[in-house]
Amino acid sequence: QVRLVQSGGGLVQAGGSLRLSCRTSGINFSIARMHWYRQAPEKQRDLVATINNDGSTNYADSVKGRFTISRVNAWNTVYLQMNSLKLEDTADYYCQTTWKSRNYWGQGTQVTVSSALDSWGQGTQVTVSP
């Protein structure tokens, strides 16, 4: 069973940084081409970055110089380091790969970039158990 499990993301002020992770299973990760997409509210899902199995990368013009996609084959994981975040980077982010002619997606991670003038608490996690 192929699985892509994402982590990271959250709320950050403009100019800040976040790192997204996507851990895969069920594929031969070392030969897989991996992608990060994002989808802003009421907009289409757009390709953000790609990393090939040889480590070569491609980026959307809107994120060049700010985002870095990387991979650690030993951990079956692809990362997206996002620096100098802008308000327009706010979106749901998804990792994706195509394996044996089927497309697989991570569950999505929300990234919200707020104005530096906003004030926020530090956040509190609430867990409801069954």
OpenMM code with the backbone's topology and positions (N, CA, C; nanometers):
from openmm import Vec3, app, unit

residues = "GLN VAL ARG LEU VAL GLN SER GLY GLY GLY LEU VAL GLN ALA GLY GLY SER LEU ARG LEU SER CYS ARG THR SER GLY ILE ASN PHE SER ILE ALA ARG MET HIS TRP TYR ARG GLN ALA PRO GLU LYS GLN ARG ASP LEU VAL ALA THR ILE ASN ASN ASP GLY SER THR ASN TYR ALA ASP SER VAL LYS GLY ARG PHE THR ILE SER ARG VAL ASN ALA TRP ASN THR VAL TYR LEU GLN MET ASN SER LEU LYS LEU GLU ASP THR ALA ASP TYR TYR CYS GLN THR THR TRP LYS SER ARG ASN TYR TRP GLY GLN GLY THR GLN VAL THR VAL SER SER ALA LEU ASP SER TRP GLY GLN GLY THR GLN VAL THR VAL SER PRO".split()
positions = [
    Vec3(0.0851, -0.1188, 0.0000),
    Vec3(0.0000, 0.0000, 0.0000),
    Vec3(0.0887, 0.1238, 0.0000),
    Vec3(0.0624, 0.2125, -0.0940),
    Vec3(0.1401, 0.3360, -0.1039),
    Vec3(0.0794, 0.4401, -0.0116),
    Vec3(0.1651, 0.5026, 0.0670),
    Vec3(0.1189, 0.6090, 0.1567),
    Vec3(0.2159, 0.7252, 0.1528),
    Vec3(0.1614, 0.8449, 0.1553),
    Vec3(0.2396, 0.9674, 0.1675),
    Vec3(0.1836, 1.0408, 0.2884),
    Vec3(0.2632, 1.0547, 0.3910),
    Vec3(0.2196, 1.1155, 0.5153),
    Vec3(0.2961, 1.2442, 0.5389),
    Vec3(0.2223, 1.3529, 0.5441),
    Vec3(0.2841, 1.4844, 0.5569),
    Vec3(0.2873, 1.5302, 0.7014),
    Vec3(0.3829, 1.6169, 0.7284),
    Vec3(0.3908, 1.6849, 0.8576),
    Vec3(0.4524, 1.8218, 0.8361),
    Vec3(0.4388, 1.9061, 0.9368),
    Vec3(0.4895, 2.0418, 0.9259),
    Vec3(0.3766, 2.1372, 0.8934),
    Vec3(0.4113, 2.2546, 0.8520),
    Vec3(0.3114, 2.3553, 0.8196),
    Vec3(0.2644, 2.4284, 0.9438),
    Vec3(0.1622, 2.5108, 0.9256),
    Vec3(0.1075, 2.5869, 1.0375),
    Vec3(0.0999, 2.7342, 1.0063),
    Vec3(0.1052, 2.8129, 1.1116),
    Vec3(0.0904, 2.9578, 1.1013),
    Vec3(0.2268, 3.0235, 1.1191),
    Vec3(0.2575, 3.1190, 1.0334),
    Vec3(0.3859, 3.1884, 1.0418),
    Vec3(0.3662, 3.3319, 0.9960),
    Vec3(0.4447, 3.4197, 1.0502),
    Vec3(0.4388, 3.5590, 1.0058),
    Vec3(0.5119, 3.5749, 0.8735),
    Vec3(0.4707, 3.6729, 0.7971),
    Vec3(0.5389, 3.7034, 0.6715),
    Vec3(0.6874, 3.7252, 0.6978),
    Vec3(0.7679, 3.6669, 0.6093),
    Vec3(0.9126, 3.6733, 0.6252),
    Vec3(0.9705, 3.5558, 0.7005),
    Vec3(0.8843, 3.4766, 0.7607),
    Vec3(0.9294, 3.3624, 0.8373),
    Vec3(0.9530, 3.2391, 0.7522),
    Vec3(0.9799, 3.1276, 0.8203),
    Vec3(1.0139, 3.0023, 0.7522),
    Vec3(0.9330, 2.8873, 0.8091),
    Vec3(0.9102, 2.7888, 0.7251),
    Vec3(0.8482, 2.6633, 0.7649),
    Vec3(0.9111, 2.5521, 0.6835),
    Vec3(0.9055, 2.4301, 0.7391),
    Vec3(0.9497, 2.3141, 0.6638),
    Vec3(0.8405, 2.2091, 0.6637),
    Vec3(0.8117, 2.1609, 0.5463),
    Vec3(0.7154, 2.0526, 0.5298),
    Vec3(0.7911, 1.9223, 0.5044),
    Vec3(0.7344, 1.8143, 0.5559),
    Vec3(0.7917, 1.6808, 0.5341),
    Vec3(0.6856, 1.5903, 0.4745),
    Vec3(0.7312, 1.4953, 0.3971),
    Vec3(0.6408, 1.3970, 0.3372),
    Vec3(0.7129, 1.2629, 0.3384),
    Vec3(0.6671, 1.1755, 0.4259),
    Vec3(0.7286, 1.0435, 0.4377),
    Vec3(0.6477, 0.9444, 0.3568),
    Vec3(0.7174, 0.8673, 0.2756),
    Vec3(0.6486, 0.7732, 0.1872),
    Vec3(0.6713, 0.6297, 0.2317),
    Vec3(0.5813, 0.5445, 0.1883),
    Vec3(0.5969, 0.4008, 0.2064),
    Vec3(0.5258, 0.3317, 0.0907),
    Vec3(0.5712, 0.2103, 0.0617),
    Vec3(0.5067, 0.1338, -0.0452),
    Vec3(0.5618, 0.1591, -0.1835),
    Vec3(0.6642, 0.2456, -0.1947),
    Vec3(0.7272, 0.2721, -0.3245),
    Vec3(0.8778, 0.2583, -0.3097),
    Vec3(0.9458, 0.2465, -0.4230),
    Vec3(1.0909, 0.2518, -0.4215),
    Vec3(1.1287, 0.3997, -0.4283),
    Vec3(1.1380, 0.4583, -0.3108),
    Vec3(1.1506, 0.6045, -0.3028),
    Vec3(1.2724, 0.6552, -0.3777),
    Vec3(1.3812, 0.5794, -0.3766),
    Vec3(1.5065, 0.6291, -0.4337),
    Vec3(1.4969, 0.6554, -0.5836),
    Vec3(1.3995, 0.5949, -0.6514),
    Vec3(1.3860, 0.6187, -0.7948),
    Vec3(1.2621, 0.7018, -0.8285),
    Vec3(1.1896, 0.7455, -0.7273),
    Vec3(1.0649, 0.8188, -0.7498),
    Vec3(1.0906, 0.9675, -0.7678),
    Vec3(1.0186, 1.0263, -0.8616),
    Vec3(1.0160, 1.1709, -0.8751),
    Vec3(0.9085, 1.2232, -0.7804),
    Vec3(0.9447, 1.3220, -0.7033),
    Vec3(0.8530, 1.3753, -0.6018),
    Vec3(0.8205, 1.5210, -0.6297),
    Vec3(0.6989, 1.5582, -0.5952),
    Vec3(0.6516, 1.6942, -0.6207),
    Vec3(0.5854, 1.7511, -0.4961),
    Vec3(0.5889, 1.8824, -0.4874),
    Vec3(0.5050, 1.9567, -0.3932),
    Vec3(0.4120, 2.0462, -0.4744),
    Vec3(0.2837, 2.0401, -0.4399),
    Vec3(0.1827, 2.1259, -0.4982),
    Vec3(0.1236, 2.2127, -0.3873),
    Vec3(0.0528, 2.3160, -0.4280),
    Vec3(-0.0246, 2.3936, -0.3320),
    Vec3(-0.1545, 2.4407, -0.3963),
    Vec3(-0.2524, 2.4608, -0.3086),
    Vec3(-0.3824, 2.5058, -0.3545),
    Vec3(-0.4350, 2.6097, -0.2574),
    Vec3(-0.4463, 2.7314, -0.3075),
    Vec3(-0.5034, 2.8402, -0.2283),
    Vec3(-0.6557, 2.8320, -0.2380),
    Vec3(-0.7261, 2.8935, -0.1431),
    Vec3(-0.8727, 2.8884, -0.1452),
    Vec3(-0.9287, 2.9361, -0.2782),
    Vec3(-1.0172, 2.8555, -0.3346),
    Vec3(-1.0884, 2.8869, -0.4583),
    Vec3(-0.9945, 2.9023, -0.5777),
    Vec3(-0.8780, 2.8402, -0.5702),
    Vec3(-0.7844, 2.8425, -0.6828),
    Vec3(-0.7458, 2.6998, -0.7185),
    Vec3(-0.6865, 2.6838, -0.8351),
    Vec3(-0.6460, 2.5512, -0.8783),
    Vec3(-0.5207, 2.5085, -0.8037),
    Vec3(-0.4957, 2.3781, -0.8067),
    Vec3(-0.3759, 2.3250, -0.7445),
    Vec3(-0.2582, 2.3440, -0.8399),
    Vec3(-0.1530, 2.4068, -0.7914),
    Vec3(-0.0375, 2.4406, -0.8741),
    Vec3(0.0879, 2.3670, -0.8280),
    Vec3(0.1708, 2.3324, -0.9242),
    Vec3(0.2986, 2.2698, -0.8939),
    Vec3(0.3947, 2.3732, -0.8379),
    Vec3(0.4567, 2.3399, -0.7268),
    Vec3(0.5494, 2.4310, -0.6599),
    Vec3(0.6935, 2.3906, -0.6855),
    Vec3(0.7221, 2.2618, -0.6661),
    Vec3(0.8603, 2.2164, -0.6779),
    Vec3(0.8636, 2.0680, -0.7108),
    Vec3(0.9702, 2.0283, -0.7798),
    Vec3(0.9917, 1.8886, -0.8183),
    Vec3(1.1351, 1.8507, -0.7875),
    Vec3(1.1528, 1.7283, -0.7398),
    Vec3(1.2882, 1.6743, -0.7245),
    Vec3(1.2917, 1.5372, -0.7907),
    Vec3(1.3891, 1.5202, -0.8772),
    Vec3(1.4058, 1.3944, -0.9483),
    Vec3(1.4920, 1.2979, -0.8683),
    Vec3(1.5009, 1.1745, -0.9177),
    Vec3(1.5748, 1.0752, -0.8402),
    Vec3(1.7247, 1.1026, -0.8387),
    Vec3(1.7714, 1.1860, -0.9311),
    Vec3(1.9134, 1.2224, -0.9306),
    Vec3(1.9410, 1.3475, -0.8471),
    Vec3(1.8352, 1.3980, -0.7833),
    Vec3(1.8502, 1.5157, -0.6978),
    Vec3(1.8311, 1.6479, -0.7690),
    Vec3(1.8139, 1.6470, -0.8989),
    Vec3(1.7895, 1.7713, -0.9707),
    Vec3(1.6512, 1.8244, -0.9350),
    Vec3(1.6387, 1.9556, -0.9412),
    Vec3(1.5164, 2.0197, -0.8935),
    Vec3(1.4625, 2.1217, -0.9925),
    Vec3(1.3332, 2.1488, -0.9793),
    Vec3(1.2678, 2.2549, -1.0555),
    Vec3(1.1695, 2.3253, -0.9647),
    Vec3(1.1511, 2.4547, -0.9885),
    Vec3(1.0639, 2.5352, -0.9043),
    Vec3(0.9737, 2.6240, -0.9884),
    Vec3(0.8570, 2.6519, -0.9324),
    Vec3(0.7724, 2.7547, -0.9907),
    Vec3(0.8420, 2.8889, -0.9744),
    Vec3(0.8198, 2.9774, -1.0710),
    Vec3(0.8863, 3.1078, -1.0658),
    Vec3(0.8537, 3.1827, -0.9364),
    Vec3(0.7330, 3.1626, -0.8867),
    Vec3(0.6874, 3.2374, -0.7690),
    Vec3(0.7632, 3.2003, -0.6415),
    Vec3(0.8318, 3.0859, -0.6415),
    Vec3(0.9006, 3.0431, -0.5189),
    Vec3(1.0511, 3.0298, -0.5365),
    Vec3(1.0999, 3.0522, -0.6571),
    Vec3(1.2439, 3.0393, -0.6812),
    Vec3(1.3223, 3.1311, -0.5898),
    Vec3(1.4283, 3.0753, -0.5318),
    Vec3(1.5125, 3.1531, -0.4419),
    Vec3(1.4620, 3.1575, -0.2987),
    Vec3(1.3388, 3.1110, -0.2767),
    Vec3(1.2824, 3.1120, -0.1412),
    Vec3(1.2550, 2.9721, -0.0894),
    Vec3(1.2136, 2.8819, -0.1774),
    Vec3(1.1800, 2.7453, -0.1370),
    Vec3(1.2886, 2.6492, -0.1846),
    Vec3(1.3099, 2.5445, -0.1062),
    Vec3(1.4050, 2.4408, -0.1436),
    Vec3(1.3417, 2.3048, -0.1203),
    Vec3(1.3390, 2.2247, -0.2261),
    Vec3(1.2922, 2.0875, -0.2141),
    Vec3(1.4148, 1.9973, -0.1993),
    Vec3(1.4037, 1.8996, -0.1119),
    Vec3(1.5151, 1.8077, -0.0903),
    Vec3(1.4598, 1.6701, -0.0553),
    Vec3(1.5479, 1.5727, -0.0556),
    Vec3(1.5055, 1.4370, -0.0247),
    Vec3(1.6142, 1.3644, 0.0536),
    Vec3(1.5696, 1.2734, 0.1381),
    Vec3(1.6609, 1.1826, 0.2072),
    Vec3(1.6127, 1.0422, 0.1766),
    Vec3(1.6818, 0.9778, 0.0857),
    Vec3(1.6354, 0.8466, 0.0396),
    Vec3(1.6337, 0.7430, 0.1520),
    Vec3(1.7297, 0.7549, 0.2436),
    Vec3(1.7354, 0.6575, 0.3531),
    Vec3(1.6119, 0.6643, 0.4413),
    Vec3(1.5473, 0.7807, 0.4410),
    Vec3(1.4275, 0.7987, 0.5235),
    Vec3(1.2997, 0.7995, 0.4409),
    Vec3(1.3115, 0.7782, 0.3086),
    Vec3(1.1943, 0.7790, 0.2200),
    Vec3(1.1136, 0.9089, 0.2337),
    Vec3(1.1827, 1.0174, 0.2506),
    Vec3(1.1176, 1.1433, 0.2853),
    Vec3(1.1624, 1.2556, 0.1922),
    Vec3(1.0662, 1.3376, 0.1545),
    Vec3(1.0929, 1.4583, 0.0779),
    Vec3(1.0527, 1.5778, 0.1629),
    Vec3(1.1276, 1.6852, 0.1484),
    Vec3(1.1060, 1.8051, 0.2290),
    Vec3(1.0815, 1.9252, 0.1390),
    Vec3(1.0152, 2.0250, 0.1969),
    Vec3(1.0039, 2.1551, 0.1327),
    Vec3(1.0366, 2.2603, 0.2379),
    Vec3(1.1527, 2.3197, 0.2237),
    Vec3(1.1924, 2.4289, 0.3121),
    Vec3(1.1441, 2.5585, 0.2502),
    Vec3(1.0663, 2.6331, 0.3255),
    Vec3(1.0057, 2.7562, 0.2745),
    Vec3(1.0566, 2.8731, 0.3575),
    Vec3(1.1303, 2.9611, 0.2924),
    Vec3(1.1849, 3.0795, 0.3592),
    Vec3(1.1237, 3.2056, 0.3000),
    Vec3(1.1402, 3.3147, 0.3712),
    Vec3(1.0895, 3.4448, 0.3248),
    Vec3(0.9450, 3.4333, 0.2795),
    Vec3(0.8646, 3.3718, 0.3631),
    Vec3(0.7255, 3.3457, 0.3256),
    Vec3(0.6485, 3.4752, 0.3073),
    Vec3(0.5592, 3.4717, 0.2086),
    Vec3(0.4755, 3.5864, 0.1755),
    Vec3(0.3292, 3.5508, 0.2009),
    Vec3(0.2486, 3.6539, 0.2116),
    Vec3(0.1055, 3.6308, 0.2329),
    Vec3(0.0484, 3.5403, 0.1241),
    Vec3(0.0966, 3.5587, 0.0024),
    Vec3(0.0419, 3.4807, -0.1092),
    Vec3(0.0871, 3.3354, -0.1101),
    Vec3(0.1744, 3.2971, -0.0187),
    Vec3(0.2112, 3.1557, -0.0047),
    Vec3(0.1088, 3.0782, 0.0768),
    Vec3(0.0126, 3.1473, 0.1341),
    Vec3(-0.0920, 3.0808, 0.2109),
    Vec3(-0.1686, 2.9839, 0.1216),
    Vec3(-0.1733, 2.8579, 0.1632),
    Vec3(-0.2383, 2.7542, 0.0816),
    Vec3(-0.2318, 2.6214, 0.1557),
    Vec3(-0.3011, 2.5250, 0.1009),
    Vec3(-0.2818, 2.3859, 0.1421),
    Vec3(-0.1739, 2.3270, 0.0519),
    Vec3(-0.0783, 2.2614, 0.1136),
    Vec3(0.0346, 2.2048, 0.0404),
    Vec3(0.0245, 2.0523, 0.0392),
    Vec3(0.0562, 1.9955, -0.0762),
    Vec3(0.0439, 1.8508, -0.0950),
    Vec3(0.1716, 1.7949, -0.1586),
    Vec3(0.2205, 1.6854, -0.1074),
    Vec3(0.3245, 1.6112, -0.1787),
    Vec3(0.2574, 1.5107, -0.2711),
    Vec3(0.3282, 1.4775, -0.3766),
    Vec3(0.2680, 1.3904, -0.4785),
    Vec3(0.3754, 1.3117, -0.5487),
    Vec3(0.3399, 1.1906, -0.5885),
    Vec3(0.4260, 1.1110, -0.6733),
    Vec3(0.3398, 1.0229, -0.7623),
    Vec3(0.3988, 0.9795, -0.8707),
    Vec3(0.3345, 0.8841, -0.9595),
    Vec3(0.4127, 0.7545, -0.9522),
    Vec3(0.3428, 0.6475, -0.9188),
    Vec3(0.4085, 0.5174, -0.9016),
    Vec3(0.3268, 0.4122, -0.9733),
    Vec3(0.3908, 0.3430, -1.0647),
    Vec3(0.3243, 0.2390, -1.1457),
    Vec3(0.1978, 0.2962, -1.2089),
    Vec3(0.2147, 0.4148, -1.2666),
    Vec3(0.1111, 0.4828, -1.3449),
    Vec3(-0.0058, 0.5332, -1.2621),
    Vec3(0.0062, 0.5337, -1.1320),
    Vec3(-0.0997, 0.5884, -1.0464),
    Vec3(-0.0464, 0.7072, -0.9693),
    Vec3(-0.1305, 0.8059, -0.9535),
    Vec3(-0.0941, 0.9250, -0.8777),
    Vec3(-0.1308, 0.9074, -0.7308),
    Vec3(-0.0381, 0.9459, -0.6456),
    Vec3(-0.0600, 0.9383, -0.5010),
    Vec3(-0.0329, 1.0753, -0.4394),
    Vec3(-0.1164, 1.1090, -0.3409),
    Vec3(-0.1075, 1.2401, -0.2768),
    Vec3(-0.0961, 1.2249, -0.1264),
    Vec3(-0.0241, 1.3189, -0.0676),
    Vec3(-0.0284, 1.3304, 0.0765),
    Vec3(-0.1624, 1.3861, 0.1199),
    Vec3(-0.1835, 1.3893, 0.2506),
    Vec3(-0.3138, 1.4298, 0.3027),
    Vec3(-0.3327, 1.5810, 0.3010),
    Vec3(-0.2263, 1.6541, 0.2737),
    Vec3(-0.2356, 1.7992, 0.2714),
    Vec3(-0.1952, 1.8598, 0.4037),
    Vec3(-0.1314, 1.9757, 0.3944),
    Vec3(-0.0871, 2.0498, 0.5128),
    Vec3(-0.1181, 2.1969, 0.4915),
    Vec3(-0.1819, 2.2554, 0.5893),
    Vec3(-0.2179, 2.3958, 0.5755),
    Vec3(-0.1006, 2.4851, 0.6144),
    Vec3(-0.0717, 2.5818, 0.5301),
    Vec3(0.0284, 2.6845, 0.5592),
    Vec3(-0.0420, 2.8191, 0.5531),
    Vec3(-0.0366, 2.8915, 0.6624),
    Vec3(-0.0979, 3.0241, 0.6692),
    Vec3(0.0089, 3.1263, 0.7025),
    Vec3(0.0224, 3.2248, 0.6156),
    Vec3(0.1198, 3.3314, 0.6363),
    Vec3(0.0426, 3.4573, 0.6741),
    Vec3(0.0722, 3.5092, 0.7906),
    Vec3(-0.0008, 3.6256, 0.8391),
    Vec3(0.0857, 3.7497, 0.8270),
    Vec3(0.0177, 3.8629, 0.8289),
    Vec3(0.0879, 3.9897, 0.8279),
    Vec3(0.1703, 4.0036, 0.9551),
    Vec3(0.2841, 4.0637, 0.9432),
    Vec3(0.3706, 4.0823, 1.0598),
    Vec3(0.3058, 4.1713, 1.1637),
    Vec3(0.1990, 4.2421, 1.1247),
    Vec3(0.1328, 4.3294, 1.2189),
    Vec3(0.0315, 4.2555, 1.3045),
    Vec3(-0.0043, 4.1327, 1.2643),
    Vec3(-0.0996, 4.0553, 1.3427),
    Vec3(-0.0352, 4.0088, 1.4725),
    Vec3(-0.1153, 3.9930, 1.5731),
    Vec3(-0.0667, 3.9397, 1.6999),
    Vec3(-0.1379, 3.8087, 1.7283),
    Vec3(-0.0644, 3.7067, 1.7665),
    Vec3(-0.1206, 3.5740, 1.7897),
    Vec3(-0.0667, 3.5158, 1.9191),
    Vec3(-0.1460, 3.4370, 1.9799),
    Vec3(-0.0957, 3.3587, 2.0911),
    Vec3(-0.0058, 3.2485, 2.0384),
    Vec3(0.0553, 3.1747, 2.1294),
    Vec3(0.1520, 3.0745, 2.0868),
    Vec3(0.0853, 2.9490, 2.0340),
    Vec3(-0.0447, 2.9368, 2.0592),
    Vec3(-0.1153, 2.8175, 2.0127),
    Vec3(-0.1255, 2.7148, 2.1219),
    Vec3(-0.2345, 2.6456, 2.1221),
    Vec3(-0.2560, 2.5415, 2.2203),
    Vec3(-0.3145, 2.4210, 2.1501),
    Vec3(-0.2540, 2.3062, 2.1707),
    Vec3(-0.3031, 2.1860, 2.1066),
    Vec3(-0.4170, 2.1271, 2.1864),
    Vec3(-0.5228, 2.0901, 2.1187),
    Vec3(-0.6366, 2.0252, 2.1809),
    Vec3(-0.6505, 1.8877, 2.1198),
    Vec3(-0.6491, 1.7853, 2.2030),
    Vec3(-0.6629, 1.6485, 2.1558),
    Vec3(-0.7847, 1.5865, 2.2205),
    Vec3(-0.8735, 1.5371, 2.1393),
    Vec3(-0.9942, 1.4729, 2.1905),
    Vec3(-0.9813, 1.3238, 2.1639),
    Vec3(-0.9807, 1.2463, 2.2686),
    Vec3(-0.9662, 1.1015, 2.2525),
    Vec3(-1.1042, 1.0364, 2.2554),
    Vec3(-1.1157, 0.9243, 2.1888),
    Vec3(-1.2466, 0.8571, 2.1850),
    Vec3(-1.2841, 0.8033, 2.3216),
] * unit.nanometer
topology = app.Topology()
chain = topology.addChain("A")
for resn in residues:
    res = topology.addResidue(resn, chain)
    for name in ("N", "CA", "C"):
        topology.addAtom(name, app.Element.getBySymbol(name[0]), res)
